[in-house]
Amino acid sequence: MLQKWLFKQVDNSALIVFRVCFGLLITIEAWGAIFTGWIRRALIEPTFTFNFIGLDFLQPLPGNGMYYYYAVMGLFGVFVTLGYKYRFSMASYTLMWSCVYFMQKSSYNNHYYLLILICIFMLIVPAHRYFSLDVKQNSALKKFSMPNWVNIFIILQLWIVYTYASVAKLYPDWLDGTVPTLLMKSKQHYWLVGDFLQNEWVPGVITYFGLIFDLIVIPCLLWKPTRKPIFIAAIFFHLFNSFIFQIGIFPYLSLAFCLFFFPAKSIQQRFLPKKKFYELEEVNIPKYKPALMSFFAVWFLLQLCLPLRHWFIQDNVLWTEEGHRLSWRMMLRSKSGNSTFKIVNNTTGKRTIVPKRNYLSKKQMRIVSTKPDVIWQFCQRLKKEYEEKGEDISIYVNAKVRVNNRSSQPLIDPKVDMAKAEWNYFSHNDWILPSNLEKQ
């Protein structure tokens, strides 16, 4: 029964149209980063980047190399749109985007992680079997159908993302409107809508609309009577996010996902009227079924477990950031802080305050005061620099952080030599001081 459900052949119109939309969006994402100055701010101006710990070899190309890097990546996006050398183009974009994602944390966004997952999905599905240059060059590739697991895979993945995003909002600072109020306050300078967003009732609407929408959007898209109303709500929700929070292509990508929820016949008639609609009752069990089923099992086990890991790490994830990434914890807190890095020469006893501006860009200055993993990485970089000069040093950090407009609290134990501190990826780091957030 499960095999029949997964490998039943269904019309592939939604996948074909999604490929075109997806290709256009990832092209815009790559080339847009060039023209908006994002590459300059995040990858060229800094003398180094804060990569994911353990991936120190991932650093930006020298000079203007990252402009060329993104130009090529955008070109692969065009090839995906056209369905040209599809597997190679999709694999190349996936690899290049993943490298940039793991290369820097100054502009971390859960949506960037989602794009990696969708790139992998698009890499393994037969999205080039119709309306593509590959088919034009080799007509044997043409197909009007795809296995049903394509629909199931993307729906399950989206359900996980939205559900975890909703559940993460079930904490006091979101439910009492503190976080939405702070978010809207930061937008008061916006043209036309800035003053409107300061109305007292606006954060309340955002609080519960955001929570409820994330929780019900996938079930409502699956159920025919609620499909069109929730789609209309999704248009409003994602366009609002696009305008207010300026999060790139992702609101539009989220709307493109809706293609997989509407009847395939409707998608075919509206977008691909010349395409033959596939109506046969056929089940094709591929030879690689065991490998595919194993991949699905591992994939979804990870997707279910990764967002839960912060519950098994000591202290509040809002404070420690341990288990925050890859967990669909989106726009849940406002953090600000300041930090001082003191270097002590263990031979001469000389004490020096690190001039952070000599090392860090403006974007990096913000995160090096609020994120413990970045603080640790900066200390390790300082240690390496002084070791190369033949100096044995200790580093002590005085950092104070505010979370969701609470009073400042010390973040790092000032007595710990951060040059000797270890980083624990899967457990709590004891040099992070207790949060006491619940007591404020």
Disulfide bonds with the S-S distance in Angstrom:
none
